Amino acid sequence: MTGPMWDITALAVDAAVAGSAMVARARAALPEAAVTVLEPEALPPPAPNGGRTLHIKAHRGRFLRPCPATRSYRCCSYQIIHIGENCPMDCSYCILRAYFRDRTLSAFANTEAMFDELGRIFGRDRTRTFRVGTGQFADSLALEPITGHTRELLGFLAAFDNVILELKSKTADLSWMAADPHPDRVLPAWSLNAPEIVAAEERDTAPLTARLAAARECVRAGFRVCLHFDPVCLFPGWERGYAATVDMIFDYLRPRDIAYMSLGSFRCLPELPGRLAAEGRAVPRYMLNEFVVGPDGKKRLLRPLRVRQFRFLVDRLAKHGFSRGLYFCMESDEVWREVLGHTSRDMGGLAPYLLDMARNRGG
């Protein structure tokens, strides 16, 4: 990547947070960026030189919220700490394309309000363990070298031994480790895919080898990691591609280094292919398969195709000794039974199961 980090040529700063530590960090990280302080309700000006804008703002809503799941499918009950919106990477399948209609990145700098809300919730019952993450509406770590948001959050969470934070990313950034968090309270996580998908459809992301090398560094520092095959895409040669990635995982990690791993089939809002075409990007082959519209309004592969791909991945992972800690993201009981022979209910519920995997190093 040449030029400014993530091609950010403008910083738009809400007046309410202009004096924050995050703004100071961002200005130091992006010394050439044009800076505009915005009064209430003002919109960021266009970024110069065809770049993109980072809007550092005060978030007005809740910071902790449940994953936007659908009742028809089994959800892991992951809770989201809302740190910002949009992503500087360019993955063709990303749901954020439907949520955010421009290239503006947002980071929430009113961390005092965030920590006040989180402190009330996490401190209400110290016997309750929370499994939370920041990688839902933004990549957890893409902006970390600029904002320092994760390091600030980890500093706050040091006082709460009942919170486990998952950091999901397609970068290889490990600057958050400077906060020196307790290894039992952080789960570094990476999204993985077949090499063909990474090369053609995950633009500006870290190579698979860099992601897995970062995961290995975390393991050496005492952490366990999480991995996510989501979305699993159907394309010519998919078996060879996913086999290569599964095999590559165990060149870097041992089964016991992985707390849990998810599998999720490609799914999208029906307008996504049209959005790509409007951007001048070719619609990928994996979006031109046989789909149905599910109860959540998203297109997903026909169930026999999903089952076939899941069985292939489950079998390949089992050959490397990994099976415990494996789960499906947003799938029906029928798919669970067809692939694994049981449902998440048979494990005592997906949320309790993953919480046990997150806490139990013996898994």
C-alpha positions as CSV (number, residue, x, y, z in Angstrom):
1,M,0.0,0.0,0.0
2,T,1.5,3.3,-1.1
3,G,0.5,6.8,-0.1
4,P,-1.6,7.6,3.0
5,M,-2.7,4.6,5.1
6,W,-5.9,3.2,3.5
7,D,-5.9,6.2,1.1
8,I,-7.2,8.4,3.9
9,T,-6.6,12.0,2.8
10,A,-9.1,13.8,5.0
11,L,-9.9,13.7,8.7
12,A,-13.4,15.1,9.6
13,V,-13.7,15.6,13.3
14,D,-16.8,16.3,15.3
15,A,-16.3,19.4,17.4
16,A,-17.5,17.4,20.5
17,V,-14.5,15.1,20.3
18,A,-11.9,17.5,18.7
19,G,-9.8,17.4,21.9
20,S,-9.9,13.6,22.3
21,A,-6.8,11.4,22.5
22,M,-8.1,9.5,19.4
23,V,-8.0,12.6,17.3
24,A,-4.5,13.4,18.4
25,R,-3.4,9.9,17.5
26,A,-5.1,10.1,14.1
27,R,-3.5,13.4,13.3
28,A,-0.1,12.0,14.2
29,A,-0.6,8.9,12.1
30,L,-1.9,10.9,9.1
31,P,0.1,14.1,9.2
32,E,-0.7,15.0,5.5
33,A,-4.5,14.6,5.9
34,A,-6.7,17.6,5.5
35,V,-8.4,18.3,8.8
36,T,-11.9,19.7,9.2
37,V,-13.7,20.3,12.5
38,L,-17.4,19.8,12.0
39,E,-20.1,21.6,13.9
40,P,-23.3,19.6,14.9
41,E,-25.2,18.2,11.9
42,A,-22.5,19.3,9.4
43,L,-21.4,16.7,6.8
44,P,-17.7,15.9,6.0
45,P,-16.4,17.6,2.9
46,P,-15.1,15.6,0.0
47,A,-11.7,14.1,0.5
48,P,-8.9,15.6,-1.6
49,N,-7.0,13.8,-4.3
50,G,-9.7,11.1,-4.8
51,G,-9.0,9.7,-1.3
52,R,-11.3,8.7,1.5
53,T,-12.4,10.4,4.7
54,L,-12.0,9.2,8.2
55,H,-14.8,10.7,10.3
56,I,-14.0,10.8,14.0
57,K,-17.2,11.3,15.7
58,A,-19.3,11.1,18.8
59,H,-21.7,8.1,18.7
60,R,-25.2,8.9,19.8
61,G,-26.6,5.4,20.2
62,R,-25.9,2.3,22.3
63,F,-22.4,0.9,22.2
64,L,-23.3,-2.6,23.2
65,R,-25.8,-4.4,21.0
66,P,-26.7,-8.0,20.0
67,C,-25.6,-9.5,16.7
68,P,-28.3,-8.7,14.1
69,A,-29.3,-12.4,13.7
70,T,-32.5,-14.0,12.5
71,R,-34.5,-16.4,14.7
72,S,-34.9,-19.0,11.9
73,Y,-31.1,-19.7,12.2
74,R,-28.9,-20.7,15.1
75,C,-27.0,-17.6,16.3
76,C,-24.0,-17.6,18.6
77,S,-25.3,-14.7,20.7
78,Y,-22.1,-12.7,20.1
79,Q,-22.5,-9.2,21.4
80,I,-21.0,-6.2,19.5
81,I,-19.1,-3.3,21.0
82,H,-19.8,-0.6,18.4
83,I,-16.5,1.2,17.8
84,G,-17.1,2.5,14.3
85,E,-18.5,1.9,10.8
86,N,-17.3,0.8,7.4
87,C,-14.1,-0.9,6.3
88,P,-11.1,0.3,4.2
89,M,-10.7,-3.2,2.6
90,D,-12.6,-4.1,-0.5
91,C,-14.2,-7.5,-0.3
92,S,-16.8,-8.2,-3.0
93,Y,-19.1,-10.2,-0.7
94,C,-19.1,-7.7,2.2
95,I,-22.5,-7.0,3.7
96,L,-21.3,-3.5,4.6
97,R,-21.6,-2.6,0.9
98,A,-25.4,-2.7,1.4
99,Y,-25.2,-0.8,4.7
100,F,-22.9,2.1,3.8
101,R,-23.2,3.8,0.5
102,D,-19.9,5.6,0.3
103,R,-16.2,5.2,1.2
104,T,-16.3,7.3,4.5
105,L,-14.9,5.5,7.5
106,S,-16.2,6.3,11.0
107,A,-14.5,5.9,14.4
108,F,-16.3,6.7,17.6
109,A,-14.1,8.8,19.9
110,N,-16.5,9.5,22.8
111,T,-15.0,6.6,24.7
112,E,-15.9,8.1,28.1
113,A,-19.6,7.5,27.2
114,M,-18.7,4.0,25.8
115,F,-16.9,3.0,29.0
116,D,-19.7,4.4,31.2
117,E,-22.2,2.2,29.4
118,L,-20.0,-0.9,29.3
119,G,-19.0,-0.5,32.9
120,R,-22.6,-0.4,34.1
121,I,-23.5,-3.5,32.1
122,F,-20.3,-5.6,32.7
123,G,-20.2,-4.6,36.4
124,R,-23.8,-5.3,37.2
125,D,-23.2,-9.1,37.8
126,R,-19.5,-10.1,37.9
127,T,-20.5,-13.7,37.9
128,R,-21.8,-13.4,34.3
129,T,-19.3,-13.8,31.6
130,F,-19.7,-11.8,28.4
131,R,-18.3,-12.8,25.0
132,V,-18.1,-9.6,22.9
133,G,-16.4,-8.4,19.8
134,T,-15.8,-5.3,17.7
135,G,-15.7,-6.8,14.2
136,Q,-19.4,-6.5,13.0
137,F,-19.8,-3.1,11.4
138,A,-16.1,-2.6,10.9
139,D,-12.9,-4.7,10.9
140,S,-11.7,-4.8,14.5
141,L,-8.1,-3.8,13.7
142,A,-8.0,-2.1,10.2
143,L,-7.8,1.4,11.8
144,E,-6.0,0.4,15.0
145,P,-2.6,2.0,13.9
146,I,-4.5,5.3,13.4
147,T,-7.1,5.4,16.2
148,G,-5.6,3.2,18.9
149,H,-9.2,2.3,19.7
150,T,-8.6,-1.3,20.6
151,R,-5.7,-0.5,22.9
152,E,-7.9,2.0,24.7
153,L,-10.7,-0.5,25.0
154,L,-8.4,-3.2,26.3
155,G,-7.1,-0.8,29.0
156,F,-10.6,-0.3,30.2
157,L,-11.5,-4.0,30.1
158,A,-8.5,-4.9,32.2
159,A,-10.8,-4.2,35.2
160,F,-13.4,-6.8,34.1
161,D,-12.3,-10.4,34.3
162,N,-15.8,-11.5,33.2
163,V,-15.4,-10.1,29.6
164,I,-13.8,-12.0,26.7
165,L,-13.1,-9.8,23.7
166,E,-12.8,-11.2,20.2
167,L,-10.9,-9.1,17.7
168,K,-11.8,-10.2,14.2
169,S,-9.7,-9.0,11.3
170,K,-8.3,-9.5,7.8
171,T,-5.2,-7.6,8.6
172,A,-2.1,-8.8,10.3
173,D,-1.9,-5.9,12.8
174,L,-0.7,-6.8,16.3
175,S,-0.3,-3.3,17.7
176,W,-3.1,-3.9,20.1
177,M,-0.7,-6.2,22.0
178,A,1.0,-3.1,23.4
179,A,-1.9,-2.9,25.8
180,D,-0.6,-6.1,27.4
181,P,-4.0,-7.7,27.9
182,H,-4.4,-11.0,29.8
183,P,-4.3,-13.8,27.3
184,D,-7.4,-15.4,28.7
185,R,-9.5,-12.4,28.1
186,V,-8.8,-11.7,24.4
187,L,-9.4,-14.0,21.4
188,P,-7.6,-12.7,18.3
189,A,-9.5,-13.9,15.3
190,W,-9.1,-14.0,11.5
191,S,-11.4,-14.5,8.6
192,L,-10.0,-17.1,6.1
193,N,-11.0,-18.2,2.6
194,A,-9.7,-20.1,-0.4
195,P,-6.6,-18.6,-2.0
196,E,-8.5,-17.8,-5.1
197,I,-11.1,-15.8,-3.2
198,V,-8.5,-14.0,-1.2
199,A,-6.6,-13.0,-4.4
200,A,-9.6,-11.9,-6.5
201,E,-12.3,-10.9,-4.1
202,E,-10.6,-9.6,-0.9
203,R,-8.7,-6.6,-2.2
204,D,-6.4,-4.7,0.2
205,T,-6.4,-7.5,2.8
206,A,-3.4,-9.2,4.3
207,P,-2.3,-12.4,2.6
208,L,-3.4,-15.7,4.2
209,T,0.2,-16.4,5.2
210,A,0.4,-13.0,7.0
211,R,-2.8,-13.6,8.8
212,L,-1.7,-17.1,10.0
213,A,1.7,-15.8,10.9
214,A,0.0,-13.2,13.1
215,A,-2.1,-15.9,14.6
216,R,1.0,-17.9,15.4
217,E,2.6,-14.9,17.1
218,C,-0.5,-14.5,19.3
219,V,-0.3,-18.2,20.3
220,R,3.4,-17.8,21.1
221,A,2.4,-14.9,23.4
222,G,-0.1,-17.1,25.3
223,F,-3.3,-16.4,23.4
224,R,-5.6,-18.8,21.7
225,V,-7.1,-17.7,18.4
226,C,-10.4,-18.0,16.5
227,L,-10.8,-18.7,12.8
228,H,-13.8,-18.0,10.5
229,F,-14.5,-19.5,7.1
230,D,-17.2,-17.1,6.2
231,P,-18.3,-16.8,3.5
232,V,-17.6,-20.2,2.0
233,C,-18.0,-19.6,-1.7
234,L,-18.9,-22.0,-4.5
235,F,-16.7,-21.7,-7.5
236,P,-14.9,-24.0,-10.0
237,G,-12.1,-25.7,-8.1
238,W,-13.5,-24.8,-4.6
239,E,-12.5,-28.2,-3.2
240,R,-8.8,-27.7,-4.1
241,G,-8.9,-24.1,-2.8
242,Y,-10.4,-24.7,0.6
243,A,-8.3,-27.9,1.1
244,A,-5.2,-25.7,0.6
245,T,-6.3,-23.2,3.2
246,V,-7.2,-25.8,5.7
247,D,-3.9,-27.5,5.3
248,M,-2.1,-24.2,5.5
249,I,-3.7,-23.5,8.9
250,F,-1.9,-26.4,10.5
251,D,1.4,-25.3,9.1
252,Y,1.1,-22.5,11.6
253,L,-1.2,-23.7,14.3
254,R,-2.0,-26.8,16.4
255,P,-5.7,-27.8,16.9
256,R,-5.4,-26.8,20.6
257,D,-4.3,-23.3,19.7
258,I,-7.8,-22.7,18.2
259,A,-10.6,-21.8,20.7
260,Y,-13.3,-22.2,18.1
261,M,-13.9,-22.0,14.3
262,S,-17.0,-21.0,12.4
263,L,-18.2,-22.0,9.0
264,G,-20.7,-19.8,7.1
265,S,-22.0,-20.1,3.6
266,F,-22.0,-17.1,1.3
267,R,-25.2,-15.1,1.7
268,C,-26.1,-11.6,0.6
269,L,-28.8,-9.1,0.2
270,P,-30.4,-9.5,-3.2
271,E,-29.1,-6.1,-4.3
272,L,-25.4,-6.8,-3.8
273,P,-24.6,-8.0,-7.3
274,G,-26.2,-4.8,-8.7
275,R,-24.2,-2.7,-6.3
276,L,-21.0,-4.3,-7.6
277,A,-22.0,-3.7,-11.2
278,A,-22.8,-0.1,-10.4
279,E,-19.3,0.3,-9.0
280,G,-17.9,-1.0,-12.3
281,R,-16.7,-4.3,-10.7
282,A,-17.4,-7.6,-12.4
283,V,-19.9,-9.8,-10.6
284,P,-17.9,-12.8,-9.3
285,R,-18.7,-16.3,-10.4
286,Y,-19.6,-17.4,-6.9
287,M,-22.6,-15.0,-7.0
288,L,-24.0,-16.6,-10.1
289,N,-25.0,-20.0,-8.5
290,E,-28.4,-21.4,-7.5
291,F,-29.8,-19.4,-4.6
292,V,-32.9,-19.1,-2.5
293,V,-34.1,-16.2,-0.4
294,G,-34.1,-17.1,3.3
295,P,-36.3,-15.9,6.2
296,D,-33.7,-13.1,6.8
297,G,-34.3,-11.7,3.3
298,K,-30.8,-12.8,2.1
299,K,-29.9,-15.0,-0.8
300,R,-28.1,-18.2,0.1
301,L,-27.0,-21.3,-1.7
302,L,-29.4,-24.2,-2.0
303,R,-29.2,-26.4,1.1
304,P,-27.7,-29.4,-0.7
305,L,-24.8,-27.3,-2.0
306,R,-24.2,-25.8,1.4
307,V,-24.2,-29.2,3.0
308,R,-21.8,-30.6,0.5
309,Q,-19.3,-27.7,1.1
310,F,-19.6,-27.9,4.9
311,R,-19.1,-31.7,4.9
312,F,-15.9,-31.3,2.8
313,L,-14.5,-28.7,5.2
314,V,-15.5,-30.6,8.3
315,D,-13.8,-33.8,7.0
316,R,-10.7,-31.9,6.0
317,L,-10.4,-30.3,9.4
318,A,-10.9,-33.6,11.1
319,K,-8.0,-35.1,9.2
320,H,-5.8,-32.5,11.0
321,G,-7.4,-33.3,14.4
322,F,-9.7,-30.4,14.7
323,S,-13.4,-30.9,15.4
324,R,-14.2,-29.6,18.9
325,G,-15.0,-25.9,18.8
326,L,-16.5,-26.1,15.2
327,Y,-19.8,-24.4,14.6
328,F,-22.0,-23.0,11.8
329,C,-22.8,-19.3,11.5
330,M,-26.5,-18.6,10.8
331,E,-27.6,-22.1,9.8
332,S,-30.7,-24.2,10.4
333,D,-31.0,-27.2,12.6
334,E,-31.4,-29.3,9.4
335,V,-28.0,-28.3,8.2
336,W,-26.4,-29.0,11.6
337,R,-27.9,-32.5,11.6
338,E,-27.0,-33.3,8.0
339,V,-23.3,-32.3,8.5
340,L,-22.5,-32.9,12.2
341,G,-25.2,-35.3,13.2
342,H,-26.5,-33.1,16.0
343,T,-27.8,-29.5,16.5
344,S,-26.5,-26.8,18.7
345,R,-29.3,-27.5,21.2
346,D,-27.8,-31.0,21.7
347,M,-24.6,-29.2,22.9
348,G,-26.5,-27.2,25.4
349,G,-27.1,-24.2,23.2
350,L,-24.6,-22.5,20.9
351,A,-23.9,-19.5,23.1
352,P,-23.1,-21.5,26.2
353,Y,-21.0,-23.9,24.1
354,L,-18.9,-21.1,22.6
355,L,-18.5,-19.4,26.0
356,D,-17.1,-22.7,27.3
357,M,-14.8,-23.0,24.4
358,A,-13.6,-19.4,25.0
359,R,-12.9,-20.0,28.6
360,N,-11.7,-23.6,28.6
361,R,-8.1,-24.1,27.5
362,G,-8.6,-27.8,27.7
363,G,-10.9,-27.8,24.7
